[in-house]
Amino acid sequence: MNVQAGGNDFRNNRDLLAAHSPGTHGGADGLVDDVVDDILEALQLADTAGAERILWLIPDFTAAPSHDGEFDNLERRSIRAHLSRANRALREAALAQGVVVFDAAFHARRLVTTPPNLFGHPLVGPPAHGDYDRIFADDLHLSAVSNALLANGIIAALDAELGVSFRGYSVFELADLAHISHP
């Protein structure tokens, strides 16, 4: 079972989270606590079904083109601090339950800060979006090639935790998704 949740809860309440750093506002802290509790409850329910579980940590939506210039540095730091608090709690609880954790926050941030290079053609990061070789397909969602790169990260996490060996996307398949010519 794959659980990836919480991102829209944070995004939909971004003004509250931007205005209050962790520990300074009961409403903001309560929102984060509720998101964490809901995700952990979903993981517990899945455990009763005996399924292997993987949890994606919540990515930083402030890096998406739709939020470019929306936040000043203090607001962005506040949102990221709330995300970090939630992700720490999720990681600790999930690992204690035997859940495989995929740090989507880290991997998505790495895509944006150091876009991969496929056959001499680097993927294009924000604010650009909307073409096959972009990190973002639109102003909020990752492109097909970015999702495939994240899938490779999930596969690596599963392989490491469960001792399995799944095949990920090859560099040729990634280039095809990005419409990048290759040998």
LUMGU-390071 format. One record per residue (C-alpha): x, y, z. Coordinates in Angstrom, 2 decimals, always signed. Example, Ala and Ser with C-alpha at 12.3 -4.5 7.8 and 13.67 -1.06 7.14 Angstrom:
BEGIN
[[+12.30; -4.50; +7.80]]
[[+13.67; -1.06; +7.14]]
This chain:
BEGIN
[[+0.00; +0.00; +0.00]]
[[+1.26; +3.45; -0.94]]
[[+0.33; +6.47; +1.21]]
[[+1.03; +9.96; -0.08]]
[[-1.11; +12.51; +1.71]]
[[-1.04; +15.83; +3.51]]
[[+0.32; +18.07; +0.77]]
[[-3.03; +19.65; -0.07]]
[[-3.82; +20.15; +3.63]]
[[-0.65; +22.20; +3.95]]
[[-1.16; +24.02; +0.66]]
[[-4.80; +24.87; +1.42]]
[[-3.76; +26.37; +4.76]]
[[-0.57; +28.05; +3.57]]
[[-1.52; +31.52; +4.83]]
[[-1.98; +30.21; +8.38]]
[[+1.26; +28.21; +8.26]]
[[+3.20; +31.08; +6.69]]
[[+2.05; +33.51; +9.38]]
[[+2.99; +31.37; +12.38]]
[[+6.16; +29.41; +13.00]]
[[+5.84; +26.06; +14.83]]
[[+5.03; +26.38; +18.51]]
[[+3.59; +29.90; +18.25]]
[[-0.03; +29.31; +17.20]]
[[-2.39; +26.56; +18.37]]
[[-4.35; +26.53; +15.12]]
[[-1.29; +26.06; +12.93]]
[[+0.23; +23.44; +15.23]]
[[-3.14; +21.68; +15.50]]
[[-3.46; +21.51; +11.73]]
[[-0.06; +19.85; +11.45]]
[[-0.89; +17.44; +14.29]]
[[-4.22; +16.51; +12.63]]
[[-2.54; +15.80; +9.29]]
[[+0.07; +13.59; +10.98]]
[[-2.61; +11.76; +13.00]]
[[-4.74; +11.14; +9.90]]
[[-1.82; +9.73; +7.93]]
[[-0.71; +7.50; +10.79]]
[[-4.29; +6.26; +11.22]]
[[-4.38; +5.31; +7.52]]
[[-1.12; +3.40; +7.96]]
[[-2.56; +1.56; +10.97]]
[[-5.68; +0.58; +9.01]]
[[-3.50; -0.74; +6.19]]
[[-1.50; -2.77; +8.70]]
[[-4.59; -4.72; +9.67]]
[[-4.91; -5.81; +6.05]]
[[-1.37; -7.22; +6.14]]
[[-0.16; -5.06; +3.25]]
[[+3.39; -3.85; +2.76]]
[[+3.23; -0.12; +3.30]]
[[+5.26; +2.75; +1.93]]
[[+4.82; +6.33; +3.10]]
[[+5.82; +9.35; +1.05]]
[[+6.89; +12.24; +3.23]]
[[+5.14; +15.52; +2.43]]
[[+6.96; +17.56; -0.25]]
[[+7.55; +21.31; -0.13]]
[[+4.88; +22.89; -2.32]]
[[+6.54; +26.32; -2.03]]
[[+9.02; +25.24; -4.73]]
[[+6.23; +24.84; -7.32]]
[[+5.96; +27.52; -10.02]]
[[+2.42; +28.36; -8.83]]
[[+3.92; +29.69; -5.59]]
[[+6.88; +31.53; -7.10]]
[[+7.11; +34.90; -5.37]]
[[+4.08; +34.21; -3.14]]
[[+6.06; +34.03; +0.10]]
[[+8.79; +36.16; +1.58]]
[[+11.76; +34.37; +3.18]]
[[+10.24; +34.36; +6.68]]
[[+6.93; +32.92; +5.45]]
[[+8.68; +30.27; +3.38]]
[[+10.85; +29.30; +6.38]]
[[+7.74; +29.03; +8.54]]
[[+5.94; +26.74; +6.08]]
[[+9.04; +24.61; +5.66]]
[[+9.46; +24.36; +9.43]]
[[+5.87; +23.06; +9.74]]
[[+6.51; +20.58; +6.92]]
[[+9.74; +19.48; +8.58]]
[[+7.97; +18.96; +11.92]]
[[+5.27; +16.86; +10.25]]
[[+7.78; +14.82; +8.26]]
[[+9.94; +14.13; +11.34]]
[[+6.90; +12.84; +13.24]]
[[+5.75; +10.76; +10.27]]
[[+9.21; +9.27; +9.71]]
[[+9.64; +8.28; +13.37]]
[[+6.18; +6.75; +13.72]]
[[+6.26; +5.01; +10.34]]
[[+9.65; +3.45; +10.93]]
[[+8.49; +2.24; +14.36]]
[[+5.55; +0.53; +12.61]]
[[+7.78; -1.16; +10.03]]
[[+6.63; +1.10; +7.20]]
[[+9.02; +1.87; +4.34]]
[[+9.56; +5.64; +4.19]]
[[+10.25; +7.50; +0.96]]
[[+11.51; +11.03; +1.48]]
[[+9.54; +12.66; -1.34]]
[[+10.33; +16.06; +0.19]]
[[+14.08; +15.52; -0.22]]
[[+13.88; +13.98; -3.68]]
[[+11.48; +16.61; -5.08]]
[[+13.66; +19.40; -3.66]]
[[+16.74; +17.77; -5.20]]
[[+15.00; +17.66; -8.60]]
[[+14.40; +21.41; -8.38]]
[[+17.79; +22.44; -7.00]]
[[+19.94; +20.12; -9.13]]
[[+17.93; +19.04; -12.18]]
[[+19.14; +15.76; -13.66]]
[[+21.00; +15.73; -16.94]]
[[+19.89; +13.17; -19.53]]
[[+22.23; +12.66; -22.46]]
[[+23.65; +16.17; -22.18]]
[[+20.25; +17.83; -21.75]]
[[+19.42; +19.02; -18.22]]
[[+15.78; +18.96; -17.17]]
[[+14.47; +22.51; -16.81]]
[[+13.43; +23.63; -13.34]]
[[+10.99; +26.26; -12.11]]
[[+9.66; +28.72; -12.90]]
[[+9.57; +27.02; -16.33]]
[[+6.90; +24.36; -16.72]]
[[+4.60; +22.76; -19.23]]
[[+6.93; +20.89; -21.58]]
[[+8.17; +17.29; -21.52]]
[[+11.70; +18.17; -20.38]]
[[+10.52; +20.34; -17.47]]
[[+10.51; +19.36; -13.80]]
[[+6.90; +20.59; -13.57]]
[[+4.15; +19.62; -16.01]]
[[+2.06; +22.60; -14.97]]
[[+2.42; +25.26; -12.30]]
[[+1.94; +22.73; -9.47]]
[[+2.36; +19.11; -10.58]]
[[+5.53; +17.27; -11.47]]
[[+6.04; +16.09; -15.05]]
[[+6.04; +12.47; -16.23]]
[[+9.83; +12.29; -16.19]]
[[+9.95; +13.79; -12.68]]
[[+7.40; +11.26; -11.47]]
[[+9.44; +8.46; -13.05]]
[[+12.53; +9.74; -11.23]]
[[+10.57; +9.68; -7.96]]
[[+9.36; +6.16; -8.81]]
[[+13.00; +5.12; -9.13]]
[[+13.56; +6.50; -5.62]]
[[+10.59; +4.54; -4.29]]
[[+11.87; +1.38; -5.94]]
[[+15.30; +1.91; -4.39]]
[[+13.69; +2.40; -0.95]]
[[+11.64; -0.79; -1.35]]
[[+14.65; -2.74; -2.57]]
[[+16.74; -1.60; +0.40]]
[[+14.05; -2.18; +3.04]]
[[+12.44; -5.37; +1.76]]
[[+15.40; -7.05; +0.10]]
[[+13.64; -7.21; -3.26]]
[[+14.82; -6.19; -6.68]]
[[+12.37; -4.26; -8.82]]
[[+13.37; -2.76; -12.15]]
[[+13.21; +1.01; -12.31]]
[[+13.10; +3.35; -15.27]]
[[+16.27; +3.23; -17.34]]
[[+18.03; +6.41; -18.44]]
[[+16.71; +5.69; -21.95]]
[[+13.12; +5.47; -20.70]]
[[+13.57; +8.66; -18.70]]
[[+14.92; +10.44; -21.79]]
[[+11.96; +9.16; -23.82]]
[[+9.52; +10.57; -21.24]]
[[+11.31; +13.92; -21.44]]
[[+11.41; +13.78; -25.28]]
[[+15.20; +14.01; -25.19]]
[[+17.14; +12.46; -28.06]]
[[+19.57; +9.71; -27.17]]
[[+21.66; +7.00; -28.84]]
